[in-house]
Amino acid sequence: MSAGERQGSGKIGTGKSGKGPASRLKCPICRKPQSAEFRPFCSKHCADIDLGRWLDGRYAVPGAPVSSDEVEKDAEQDDG
């Protein structure tokens, strides 16, 4: 799932409820309404699920490709 899919369409506007844009935003994990306390999530549980996904490597920030020579060089510097 891409970051764009997780964050929604990015459109901001007031909904029919008149409570402003925050009332339309949904938790990227379970799709329930967001909680101000755990924004952009609805609860600590969903925030923890998201953190676990980052720590497991299921999410990644794109970067420049790294050659295997650079990886080996970095590993040697860490050992040394």
C-alpha positions as CSV (number, residue, x, y, z in Angstrom):
1,M,0.0,0.0,0.0
2,S,1.5,3.4,-1.0
3,A,1.6,6.4,1.2
4,G,-1.0,8.1,-1.1
5,E,-3.4,5.2,-0.5
6,R,-2.9,5.4,3.2
7,Q,-3.5,9.1,3.5
8,G,-6.5,9.3,1.2
9,S,-7.1,11.6,-1.7
10,G,-5.6,14.6,0.0
11,K,-8.7,16.7,-0.6
12,I,-9.6,19.0,2.3
13,G,-13.1,20.4,2.7
14,T,-16.0,20.6,5.1
15,G,-18.3,17.7,5.1
16,K,-22.1,17.7,5.3
17,S,-21.8,17.4,9.1
18,G,-20.4,20.9,9.3
19,K,-17.6,19.7,11.7
20,G,-14.8,20.6,9.3
21,P,-12.3,18.5,7.4
22,A,-11.2,16.5,10.5
23,S,-14.6,14.8,10.7
24,R,-14.1,13.3,7.2
25,L,-10.6,12.0,7.8
26,K,-10.3,8.3,8.5
27,C,-7.7,6.1,10.3
28,P,-5.4,4.7,7.6
29,I,-5.4,1.3,9.4
30,C,-9.1,0.6,10.1
31,R,-10.9,3.4,8.3
32,K,-12.7,4.6,11.5
33,P,-12.8,8.4,12.2
34,Q,-9.6,9.8,13.4
35,S,-9.0,10.8,17.0
36,A,-7.4,14.1,17.7
37,E,-5.3,12.4,20.4
38,F,-3.9,9.8,18.1
39,R,-4.0,11.6,14.8
40,P,-3.9,10.4,12.0
41,F,-5.1,7.2,13.7
42,C,-8.3,6.4,15.7
43,S,-6.6,4.8,18.7
44,K,-3.2,3.8,20.2
45,H,-3.9,0.2,18.9
46,C,-3.9,1.4,15.3
47,A,-0.9,3.6,15.9
48,D,1.0,0.6,17.2
49,I,0.0,-1.5,14.2
50,D,1.4,1.2,11.9
51,L,4.6,1.4,14.0
52,G,5.0,-2.4,13.8
53,R,4.7,-2.2,10.0
54,W,7.5,0.3,9.8
55,L,9.7,-1.7,12.1
56,D,9.1,-4.9,10.1
57,G,10.1,-3.1,6.9
58,R,6.7,-3.4,5.3
59,Y,6.8,0.4,4.7
60,A,9.8,2.0,3.2
61,V,10.8,5.5,2.1
62,P,12.1,5.5,-1.5
63,G,15.7,6.5,-2.1
64,A,18.5,6.2,-4.6
65,P,19.5,2.7,-5.5
66,V,22.5,1.5,-3.5
67,S,25.2,-0.7,-5.1
68,S,26.4,-3.9,-3.3
69,D,29.9,-2.3,-3.1
70,E,28.4,0.6,-1.0
71,V,26.7,-1.9,1.3
72,E,29.9,-3.9,1.8
73,K,31.8,-0.7,2.5
74,D,29.3,0.5,5.1
75,A,29.4,-2.9,6.8
76,E,33.2,-2.8,7.0
77,Q,33.0,0.7,8.6
78,D,30.5,-0.5,11.1
79,D,32.7,-3.4,12.1
80,G,35.9,-1.4,12.3
